[in-house]
C-alpha cells in the first residue's frame, strides 16, 4: 500500500500516544495489519511505515481509522484519527461511537439513516467486529444519565411573542398536514405514531423476514423520526421520544441482521443503546445489549455474547420484571451453548426458567419483553441443547415451542423447526428430519431472510454424510422444485 508524500511537520500526537501505549514501531504496525485482516484488508505495514507516519506522512484509505482503533483497544478510551494527528478518511468504525451527548447521538444516528436509505451499498457490506462491542457496552454500564434531553419549547399557537426590533407579534398556528420542519413542537400523538409504526414493522419482520420492509423503515426514520428529534419538546416528552426512536433504531438493526448486513446491524444496535440512555430507560438498554448478544451468538462469538448479557444484567439490576430477567439469563445460556460450556449453559437455563415461573399476569412488563413467554423459553432450551448435542432434550423443547408459538411468529417457528430437524437427525431419525427440513425450506423460500436461508443450509450441510439415502434424495428433489 502506498502513502502520500510526507508532510513537513512531525506527528507529535501520534508519538505521544505510541509512548503512552508502550508500542514499538514494529508492534504498532503488526497490530494495524492484524486489525486490517479482520476487515479483509491485506495491509502489510512494518516499522518503516510507522516511522514515516511519525515524520508526518498520512496513511491512505481506512488505515487512519484502523490505527485509531488499535489505540482505543490498548488505552481503553475512544480515540479518533484526528486525535492521532491523522486524516479521517473512510472511517470503518463510524457508527460504533457511543456519543457523549444526546445531540451528538442524534447527529450520528441520523447520518446512519441517511446513508442507509441512499445508494450506499457498501454500508451493507461492512464486517461485524467483536472489538466494536467493548467500548459501547462499557460506556452504557458506567455512564451517567443525561441530565437534559429537552429542546426549547416554541410559543403556543396564537400566543404573543416578542421579536427584537419589531415589538410584540402574534405567532401563526402551524397548519396540520404540512411537512414537518426542524423546530416544530413534538406532540404526544407524534410519539404514539412512532410506537404504532414500530409495531407494524415488527409484525412484518416476524412474518416475512427483515428484508421485506427494512428500507421503508429506514426511510421512515430519516424522514419522520429525525425531524422530531430536531424539533422542540420538554424533558418528559423528550425521554419518551428518544425511547420510541431507540426502539425503531434497534428494529432497523434487527432487520439488517436478518439480511446478513452484520456490520450495519452492529452500528444500529450501538446507536439504539445510546438513544435508550437518553430516554433514561435502563431496561430497554439491557434489551439492546441482549439483541447484540443474539447477533454475536449467531456469528459464533459466544464469549462476547456472554459478556454482553452479563453487562445487561449488571446494568438493569434485580428490579426488572421477571420476564426481562429471564430473557437475560436465557440469552446468556445461548452464549454458553455456542461455547460448549454445559454446566454454565444449564445453570443459566435453570435461572431463566425459575425466574419466568415467578411472573404474574399483573406484572408491568415492557411491550418489548412480552414475547418472552413459555414458547420462547422452550425455543431457547431447544437451541441450547442442539448446540450441546443433547438431541433428545432438544427435540422435547423444540416440539413444545412449536405447539405454543403463535402462527404470526413465522420466522421463529421456522428456526425452531430446523432445530427440531437437526436434532431428529442427530438421533438417527433421517426420514422425520428430512420431512421437517423440507417444510422449513419451503417457508424460507417465502421469506426475505438471510438467517432463514442459512438455518436451512446448515441443516443441509449436516445431511452430507447421508447424501445417498433415499430420504435425502427426496428432500433435495422437494427443495429443487421450489425454484
C-alpha positions in Angstrom: 0.0 0.0 0.0 1.5 3.4 -1.0 1.1 6.6 1.1 1.0 10.2 0.2 4.2 12.3 0.2 5.3 13.2 3.7 4.3 16.4 5.4 7.0 18.7 6.8 5.6 18.6 10.4 6.4 15.6 12.6 3.3 14.0 14.1 3.8 14.6 17.8 0.3 13.5 18.8 1.0 10.0 17.4 4.4 9.9 19.0 2.9 10.7 22.4 0.2 8.0 22.1 2.8 5.4 21.0 4.8 6.2 24.1 1.7 6.1 26.3 0.6 2.7 24.8 4.1 1.3 25.1 4.2 0.2 21.5 7.3 -0.2 19.4 7.1 0.9 15.8 7.0 -2.7 14.7 4.4 -3.6 17.3 2.1 -0.9 16.2 2.5 -1.9 12.5 1.8 -5.6 13.4 -1.5 -4.6 15.3 -2.7 -2.5 12.4 -2.1 -5.3 10.0 -3.9 -7.8 12.3 -6.9 -5.4 12.6 -6.9 -4.9 8.8 -7.3 -8.7 8.4 -10.5 -8.6 10.4 -11.9 -6.3 7.7 -10.5 -8.3 4.8 -7.6 -5.9 4.2 -4.1 -7.1 3.4 -2.1 -4.0 4.5 1.5 -5.3 5.2 2.8 -2.3 7.1 6.1 -2.5 9.0 8.2 -0.4 11.4 9.4 1.7 8.5 5.7 2.6 7.7 5.3 3.8 11.3 8.5 5.9 11.1 7.0 7.6 8.0 3.8 8.4 9.9 5.7 9.9 12.7 7.5 12.1 10.2 4.2 13.4 9.1 3.2 11.1 6.2 -0.6 10.4 6.0 -1.7 6.8 5.5 -4.4 6.2 2.9 -7.9 4.9 3.0 -9.2 3.2 6.1 -5.8 3.0 7.8 -6.2 6.1 10.0 -9.4 4.7 11.5 -7.7 1.3 12.0 -4.7 2.9 13.8 -7.2 4.8 16.0 -9.0 1.6 16.9 -5.7 -0.1 17.8 -5.1 2.7 20.3 -8.7 2.6 21.5 -8.3 -1.1 22.4 -5.0 -0.6 24.1 -5.8 2.5 26.1 -9.4 1.8 26.9 -10.8 5.1 25.7 -12.3 6.1 22.3 -9.8 7.8 20.1 -10.4 9.2 16.6 -8.0 9.5 13.7 -7.9 13.3 14.4 -6.7 12.5 18.0 -3.7 10.9 16.4 -3.0 13.7 14.1 -4.2 11.8 11.1 -6.7 12.5 8.4 -10.1 10.7 9.0 -10.6 9.0 5.6 -13.3 6.3 5.2 -13.8 5.7 8.9 -14.6 2.0 9.1 -15.7 2.4 12.8 -18.1 5.3 12.1 -21.4 4.5 13.8 -19.8 2.5 16.6 -19.2 5.6 18.7 -21.2 5.9 21.9 -22.0 9.6 21.8 -21.1 11.9 24.6 -24.3 13.9 24.4 -27.9 13.4 23.1 -27.2 16.0 20.4 -24.2 14.1 19.2 -26.2 10.9 19.3 -28.8 12.4 17.0 -26.1 13.6 14.6 -24.6 10.1 14.4 -27.7 8.1 14.0 -29.3 10.4 11.5 -26.2 10.2 9.4 -26.5 6.4 9.5 -30.2 6.6 8.4 -29.3 8.9 5.5 -26.5 6.7 4.2 -28.6 3.6 4.6 -31.6 5.0 2.8 -29.5 6.1 -0.1 -27.4 4.1 -2.6 -24.6 3.3 -0.2 -24.4 -0.4 -0.9 -21.0 -0.7 0.7 -22.6 0.2 4.0 -24.3 -3.2 4.0 -21.0 -5.0 3.3 -19.2 -3.7 6.4 -17.9 -6.5 8.5 -19.0 -7.2 12.1 -16.2 -6.6 14.6 -16.3 -8.2 18.1 -14.0 -5.4 19.3 -16.6 -2.9 18.5 -18.8 -4.2 21.3 -16.5 -3.4 24.1 -16.5 0.4 24.4 -20.2 1.0 23.8 -21.3 -1.6 26.4 -18.8 -0.3 28.9 -19.9 3.3 28.4 -23.5 2.3 28.8 -22.8 0.5 32.0 -20.7 3.2 33.7 -22.3 6.2 32.0 -24.4 8.7 33.9 -27.9 9.5 32.9 -28.2 12.5 30.6 -29.3 15.5 32.7 -31.2 17.2 29.9 -32.7 16.0 26.6 -35.4 18.6 26.1 -35.1 21.2 23.4 -36.6 24.7 23.7 -40.4 24.8 23.6 -41.9 27.1 20.9 -44.6 29.6 21.6 -48.1 28.2 21.9 -50.4 28.5 18.9 -51.7 32.1 18.7 -49.5 33.3 21.6 -47.8 36.6 21.5 -44.1 36.6 21.2 -41.6 39.5 21.3 -39.4 39.9 18.3 -36.3 42.1 18.8 -36.8 45.4 17.0 -40.3 44.6 16.0 -42.2 44.7 19.2 -44.9 42.2 20.0 -46.3 39.9 17.3 -48.8 37.1 17.3 -47.4 33.7 16.2 -49.3 31.9 13.4 -50.5 28.4 14.2 -48.9 25.8 12.1 -51.4 24.0 9.8 -51.8 20.3 10.3 -50.8 18.2 7.4 -47.9 20.3 6.4 -44.4 18.8 6.2 -42.6 18.7 9.5 -39.7 21.1 9.8 -36.9 21.5 12.3 -38.1 23.2 15.4 -41.7 22.0 15.2 -43.2 21.0 18.5 -43.4 17.2 19.0 -46.8 16.2 20.3 -47.9 13.1 22.3 -49.6 11.9 19.1 -46.3 12.1 17.2 -44.7 9.8 19.8 -47.7 7.5 19.8 -47.4 7.3 16.0 -43.7 6.2 16.3 -44.8 3.4 18.6 -47.6 2.3 16.3 -45.3 2.2 13.3 -42.8 0.1 15.3 -45.5 -2.5 16.0 -46.4 -2.6 12.3 -42.8 -3.1 11.1 -42.2 -5.7 13.9 -45.2 -7.7 12.7 -44.0 -7.6 9.1 -40.5 -8.7 10.3 -41.8 -11.7 12.3 -44.0 -12.9 9.4 -42.0 -12.1 6.3 -38.4 -11.5 7.3 -36.2 -8.5 7.8 -35.7 -7.8 4.1 -39.4 -7.3 3.4 -39.8 -3.7 4.7 -36.4 -2.8 6.0 -35.8 0.1 3.6 -39.2 1.5 4.3 -38.4 1.5 8.0 -35.1 3.3 7.4 -36.7 5.9 5.2 -39.4 6.5 7.9 -36.6 7.1 10.5 -34.9 9.5 8.2 -38.0 11.5 7.1 -40.1 11.3 10.3 -38.0 10.5 13.3 -35.1 12.8 12.6 -37.2 16.0 12.3 -38.9 15.1 15.5 -35.5 14.6 17.3 -34.5 18.1 15.9 -37.9 19.6 16.9 -38.9 21.1 20.2 -40.1 19.1 23.3 -39.9 19.2 27.0 -38.0 16.8 29.3 -40.7 14.2 29.7 -41.7 14.2 26.1 -38.1 14.1 25.1 -37.4 11.0 27.1 -40.4 9.3 25.5 -39.3 10.4 22.1 -35.8 9.1 22.5 -37.3 5.8 23.8 -39.6 5.4 20.8 -36.7 6.2 18.3 -34.4 3.8 20.2 -36.9 1.1 19.6 -37.2 1.8 15.9 -33.4 2.0 15.5 -33.0 -1.3 17.3 -35.5 -2.8 14.8 -33.6 -1.3 11.9 -30.6 -3.1 13.3 -32.5 -6.3 13.7 -33.8 -6.3 10.2 -30.3 -5.5 8.9 -29.0 -8.5 11.0 -31.7 -10.7 9.3 -30.4 -9.8 5.8 -26.8 -10.5 6.9 -25.7 -6.9 6.9 -23.9 -7.6 10.1 -21.6 -4.5 10.4 -24.5 -2.2 9.7 -26.7 -4.0 12.2 -24.0 -3.6 14.8 -23.9 0.1 14.2 -27.7 0.4 14.6 -27.6 -1.5 17.8 -24.9 0.7 19.3 -26.9 3.8 18.4 -30.1 2.3 19.8 -28.2 1.7 23.0 -27.2 5.4 23.2 -30.7 6.6 22.4 -32.0 4.3 25.2 -29.7 6.0 27.6 -31.0 9.4 26.5 -34.5 8.0 27.2 -33.5 7.1 30.7 -34.7 3.6 30.0 -32.2 1.2 31.6 -34.2 -1.9 31.0 -34.5 -1.2 27.3 -30.8 -0.6 27.1 -30.3 -4.1 28.6 -32.6 -5.4 25.8 -30.5 -3.8 23.1 -27.4 -5.5 24.7 -29.2 -8.8 24.6 -30.0 -8.2 20.9 -26.4 -7.5 20.3 -25.6 -10.8 22.1 -28.0 -12.7 19.9 -26.1 -11.4 16.8 -22.8 -12.5 18.5 -24.3 -16.0 19.1 -25.4 -16.3 15.5 -21.9 -15.3 14.3 -20.2 -17.8 16.7 -18.9 -15.3 19.2 -20.1 -17.0 22.3 -17.7 -15.3 24.7 -18.8 -11.8 23.6 -22.4 -12.9 23.9 -21.9 -14.0 27.5 -20.2 -10.7 28.3 -22.9 -8.6 26.8 -25.6 -10.4 28.7 -23.7 -10.0 32.0 -23.3 -6.3 31.4 -27.0 -6.1 30.7 -27.8 -8.0 33.9 -25.5 -5.8 36.0 -26.9 -2.6 34.4 -30.6 -3.4 34.9 -30.2 -5.0 38.4 -32.8 -7.0 40.2 -35.7 -4.5 39.8 -36.6 -5.6 36.3 -39.8 -7.7 35.8 -39.3 -11.5 35.8 -39.8 -11.8 32.0 -36.9 -9.3 31.4 -34.6 -11.1 33.8 -35.5 -14.5 32.4 -34.7 -13.2 28.9 -31.2 -12.0 30.0 -30.4 -15.4 31.6 -31.7 -17.3 28.5 -29.6 -15.4 26.1 -26.5 -15.9 28.3 -27.3 -19.6 28.1 -27.2 -19.3 24.3 -23.7 -17.9 24.5 -22.5 -20.7 26.8 -24.2 -23.2 24.4 -22.2 -22.0 21.5 -19.0 -22.3 23.6 -20.0 -25.9 24.6 -20.0 -25.0 28.3 -22.5 -27.5 29.5 -22.6 -26.6 33.2 -22.8 -22.8 32.7 -25.4 -23.2 30.0 -27.6 -25.4 32.1 -27.2 -23.1 35.1 -28.4 -20.1 33.0 -31.3 -22.0 31.6 -32.4 -23.1 35.1 -32.2 -19.4 36.3 -34.3 -18.3 33.3 -36.9 -21.0 33.9 -37.2 -20.3 37.6 -37.4 -16.5 37.1 -40.1 -16.8 34.4 -42.1 -19.1 36.8 -42.3 -16.1 39.2 -44.0 -13.9 36.6 -47.6 -13.0 37.3 -50.4 -11.7 35.0 -50.5 -8.4 36.7 -46.7 -7.7 36.2 -45.8 -4.4 34.5 -44.0 -6.0 31.5 -42.5 -3.6 28.9 -44.0 -4.1 25.5 -40.8 -5.3 24.0 -40.5 -8.2 26.6 -44.0 -9.6 26.2 -42.8 -12.0 23.5 -40.7 -13.8 26.1 -43.1 -16.5 27.3 -43.1 -20.3 27.7 -42.9 -20.7 23.9 -39.8 -18.5 23.6 -38.1 -20.1 26.6 -38.7 -23.6 25.1 -37.1 -22.3 21.9 -34.0 -21.1 23.8 -33.8 -24.5 25.5 -34.1 -26.3 22.2 -31.3 -24.2 20.6 -29.0 -24.7 23.6 -29.5 -28.5 23.7 -29.0 -28.6 20.0 -25.7 -26.8 20.3 -24.6 -29.1 23.1 -25.6 -32.1 21.0 -28.1 -33.2 23.6 -30.6 -34.1 20.9 -33.3 -35.8 22.8 -33.8 -32.8 25.1 -33.6 -30.5 22.1 -36.4 -32.4 20.4 -38.6 -32.2 23.5 -38.2 -28.4 23.9 -38.4 -27.6 20.2 -41.7 -29.6 19.8 -43.1 -27.8 22.9 -42.2 -24.4 21.4 -43.8 -25.2 18.1 -47.0 -26.2 19.9 -47.1 -23.0 21.9 -45.9 -20.5 19.4 -48.4 -18.3 17.6 -48.5 -18.5 13.8 -47.6 -14.9 13.4 -44.0 -15.6 14.5 -43.4 -17.4 11.3 -39.6 -16.9 11.2 -39.1 -18.0 14.8 -41.2 -21.1 14.1 -39.0 -21.8 11.0 -35.8 -21.6 13.2 -37.3 -23.9 15.7 -38.4 -26.4 13.1 -34.8 -26.5 11.8 -33.6 -27.1 15.3 -36.1 -30.0 15.6 -35.0 -31.4 12.2 -31.3 -31.2 13.2 -32.0 -32.9 16.5 -34.0 -35.6 14.8 -31.1 -36.1 12.5 -28.7 -36.3 15.5 -30.9 -39.1 16.9 -30.7 -41.0 13.6 -34.3 -40.3 12.6 -33.5 -39.5 9.0 -37.0 -39.6 7.5 -38.5 -37.3 10.1 -35.5 -34.9 9.9 -35.8 -34.6 6.1 -39.6 -34.0 6.3 -39.2 -31.3 8.8 -36.3 -29.8 6.9 -38.3 -29.7 3.7 -41.1 -27.8 5.5 -38.6 -25.3 6.7 -37.0 -24.9 3.3 -40.5 -24.2 1.8 -41.1 -21.5 4.5 -37.6 -19.9 3.9 -38.4 -19.6 0.2 -41.4 -17.4 1.0 -39.4 -15.0 3.3 -36.8 -12.4 2.7 -34.5 -13.5 5.5 -30.8 -14.5 5.1 -30.9 -16.1 8.5 -33.8 -18.4 7.5 -31.8 -19.5 4.4 -28.7 -20.0 6.5 -30.6 -22.2 9.0 -31.7 -24.4 6.1 -28.2 -24.5 4.6 -26.8 -25.5 8.0 -29.2 -28.4 8.1 -28.3 -29.4 4.5 -24.6 -29.5 5.5 -25.4 -31.9 8.3 -27.2 -34.1 5.7 -24.0 -34.6 3.7 -22.9 -37.9 5.4 -26.3 -39.3 4.3 -26.5 -37.9 0.8 -27.1 -41.3 -0.8 -30.0 -42.2 1.4 -33.5 -42.2 -0.2 -34.9 -39.7 2.3 -32.1 -37.2 1.4 -32.7 -37.6 -2.3 -36.4 -37.0 -1.8 -35.5 -33.9 0.3 -33.3 -32.5 -2.4 -35.9 -33.1 -5.1 -38.5 -31.2 -3.0 -36.2 -28.3 -2.4 -35.1 -28.1 -6.0 -38.8 -27.9 -7.0 -39.1 -24.7 -5.0 -37.1 -22.9 -7.7 
